[in-house]
Amino acid sequence: MRSSLADSVARREFFGWAMYDFANSGYTTVVITAVFNAYFVGVVAAGQPWATLAWTSALSVSYALAMLLSPLVGAYADAHAAKKRLLAWTTAACVLFTATLYGVGPGDVALGVLLLILSNVAYSLGETLVAAFLPELARGEAVGRVSGWGWSLGYFGGLLTLGACLAYVQFAQSHGATAAEFVPATMLITAAVFALASLPTFLFLRERALPQAHPHGVWRTAFGRLGQTLHHVRRYQDLFRFLLSVVFYSAGIQAVIVLAAVYAQEAMGFSTQDSIKLILVVNVTAALGAFFLGHVQDRLGHRPTLSLTLLGWLVMIYLAYTADTPQRFWLAANVAGLCLGASQSIGRALVGLLSPASRRAEFFGLWGLAVRLSAILGPMTYGLLTWLTHNDHRLALLLTGGYFLAGLVLLWWVNIPRGLRAAVAAEEAWRHA
């Protein structure tokens, strides 16, 4: 590990950074993927024909807000060397709004939508901010494996949180509790794990950036820096081609993440306990995929490794679409797990490599914009298709799989060496300006 970290980075600092992936994964695993999504559709919205569309629409609004805010927050963080401070605020907000989901019961659609939007915006901004620390911690040739280590640890955080929730659900059900009674309590468990597990991040992670001048005011400077980045888009043609690929393949990933439990229960007839157990196992395979393919990408290359994972996603879509037994669906889900950790980790590493050093938070903000746009496209496409096809979840999954194919085609327009040269040249130009 020591040889993969930058000279000034201690192991405990890497541990603190990686623990944020561990901490926040419980939110996506329990709220977005495994528990609250199915609870919202089946209990809060009482399984109405518009329930899945309402869920995906609420998420789309949250991602639209995050998409607009991420580049600006990144530019502000660069100007003030404030990544860590802003990360603390977004973490506190996500923990608070996740805990208040405890009060959402049957019929509380508006309250559930509002709290989901607020918690997910805070989560999304925090995810972008913590990613901007990666290039400061890893050596250039090891950024892939360091990203993979953090992402794989994150899946174990999701496992811990989901496992605690499963234990509580089984206990509550053994005492005759209904979903309306035990699911809200899992929101408190999720919030508590997030708060406690993120403490090492704020204890050990250092803010290495230096404040940068903003003579025209903070927000005007932030808008100006973002405008300058977009104005010089041709300098970073390969980075922006890659971000376009991210928009498409991540749309497919986001649809799977957001609707995994809904699909399992609506299309395959899984119970809440079955769905939680499935997601628990998938988190293990996702952690393995992020860890091992993180090493593979540093040897095989970022683009070939990512291409392999996108082909794996297409295999998963076929398996899930044709699944007529629980065993075949379990196979599809674990293929998704292996591809999930790897594809997200590789994407984060590539953005770090193709970004100029002094504006990494800003460029990770643009990555956040691309990911949030995909999180609107994928789930909304799925939600609209289920509504238009009278809840045909299999057809909706098959058609959203087209996003993986589009992302794969766009990826082969990206020239990694040329993109690296552009980032280095831009950094030199800014230093001598």
WONOR-V339105 format. One record per run of one state. SS is the DSSP state (h for helix, s for strand, l for the rest). FROM is the first residue (numbers start at 1). LEN is the number of residues. If there is no record, write none. Layout:
{{SS FROM LEN} {SS FROM LEN}}
//
This chain:
{{l 1 1} {h 2 3} {s 5 1} {l 6 5} {h 11 24} {l 35 1} {h 36 9} {l 45 6} {h 51 30} {l 81 2} {h 83 21} {l 104 5} {h 109 23} {l 132 2} {h 134 4} {s 138 1} {l 139 1} {h 140 35} {l 175 4} {h 179 19} {l 198 1} {h 199 6} {l 205 13} {h 218 14} {l 232 1} {h 233 34} {l 267 5} {h 272 29} {l 301 1} {h 302 21} {l 323 3} {h 326 29} {l 355 2} {h 357 32} {l 389 4} {h 393 8} {l 401 1} {h 402 10} {l 412 4} {h 416 16} {l 432 2}}
//
